[in-house]
Amino acid sequence: MENTTTNPTTVAMLVGMQVVDNSGRSLGRVQELAVDVGKDSNRVSGLLVSKRGAAHRSMVAIEDLAKPLASDRRLRTNSPPHPAPSLTDTLFLERDLLDQQIIDVDGRKVVRVNDVNLAWTEDGPTGHATTLLIQDVEIGLRGAARRLLKGLPAGTVDGIVNNIPSRLIPWSCVDLIDRDPARRVRLKIGQERLAKLHPSDIADILEDLAPAEREAVFTSLPEETAAEALEEIEPKLQKELLQRMDSERAADIIEEMDPGAAADVLAELSEEESEKILEEMEPEERQDVEELLEFSAETAAGRMTTDFISVPRDATVTEAIEALRQFEGDPDTISEIYLLDDEKKLDGVVMLPRLLLAPHDTKLSSLSEGHIVSCGLHARDAEVAELFDKYNLRSLPVVNTARHVAGVIHAEQVIAQLREG
């Protein structure tokens, strides 16, 4: 026979409800709703029931409960309760879910579980509840109000909370993360959907989470996503996250970061902690970061990234496009290509729009800007900001004393520096 869903309820409504046998004799009140996560995390497997003054709790299986009526404030069981079994793989909906933090991906923020919506399913005309399904997590005021008003007459509570809009996250979007020693369940919402958010949004979410939840969510992100998010997190939390993970995993994330940002992050750590991570990095990435670590963070060299594109001055558009294709850094950061003379000195700058609009056999030297703006390795933050403002720059090449390009500073790095100030 086809199952139908009836009589919606919630965890807040069921906890404290009286359970009686067929004769109406009280067996106790509901203390918890148990979910066997190893068997089926979408269904409540049983109710933990206890009597006042009793030392032990018993378990009432969901399939032993009679169909609850909407007007009935008691649950009836057709079989006597059983001693509570081993509950090592059990999720308790009140203790482990209510008031826990989860991530609302659509709202791009951290929210709190106020209640959990459930629904009974009945098997045809038999009148027996076969399952109690978990439907939604309530993150709005409705769930909070229902719990706050608990103890008042049911009609009064319903009359108030039913006028409050629901804010729900479907249970199908909620995944369980491993429990900590205190058996508090940490939650995440659709990890794949989370990874698709903008790194700044992920950073905001991570900053709002409690330390254990922050670590659990961050370590579950793909390395590239974790690296992008880490660049957006405030230094104190960057340090905390790296210190709580093993050096090999930290190195994998650091390698995905912009070298300048990676150097800034490692500079927040102790020399010993930084060295452990550097030892796990690939030689080329390690060298780039170590060179940047030698400079003060308040200088151009301390702000720059070593990810940029340079080609010989006599190269063609076709050769420049090939260099773009071979670039292993973040392509979103490239706004110009630098031209070098025979001695590898900076000799020209070509903006990407001019490059893409020119015929493929055009010499890049003919597309170069009329003037070149650059700064030295030890230029201070104020000087760099003044150059960006005066010339309306998107990027600024940083050159050494021989006028070799050592790196580049992007506008967003200057904006971040000004915000820090």
Secondary structure as UniProt FT lines:
FT   STRAND          3..10
FT   HELIX           11..14
FT   TURN            15..16
FT   STRAND          18..20
FT   TURN            22..23
FT   STRAND          26..36
FT   TURN            37..39
FT   TURN            41..42
FT   STRAND          46..50
FT   TURN            52..53
FT   STRAND          58..61
FT   HELIX           62..64
FT   STRAND          65..66
FT   TURN            70..71
FT   STRAND          74..77
FT   STRAND          82..83
FT   TURN            88..89
FT   STRAND          90..92
FT   HELIX           93..97
FT   TURN            98..99
FT   STRAND          101..104
FT   TURN            105..108
FT   STRAND          109..112
FT   STRAND          115..123
FT   HELIX           124..126
FT   STRAND          128..138
FT   HELIX           141..148
FT   TURN            149..151
FT   HELIX           154..161
FT   TURN            162..163
FT   STRAND          168..170
FT   HELIX           171..173
FT   STRAND          174..176
FT   TURN            181..182
FT   STRAND          187..189
FT   HELIX           191..195
FT   HELIX           199..208
FT   HELIX           211..220
FT   HELIX           223..232
FT   HELIX           235..243
FT   HELIX           247..255
FT   HELIX           259..267
FT   HELIX           271..280
FT   HELIX           283..293
FT   TURN            297..298
FT   HELIX           300..303
FT   STRAND          310..312
FT   TURN            313..314
FT   HELIX           317..326
FT   HELIX           331..333
FT   STRAND          336..340
FT   TURN            342..343
FT   STRAND          345..351
FT   HELIX           352..357
FT   TURN            360..361
FT   HELIX           364..367
FT   STRAND          375..376
FT   TURN            377..378
FT   HELIX           381..391
FT   STRAND          395..399
FT   TURN            401..402
FT   STRAND          404..410
FT   HELIX           411..420
//
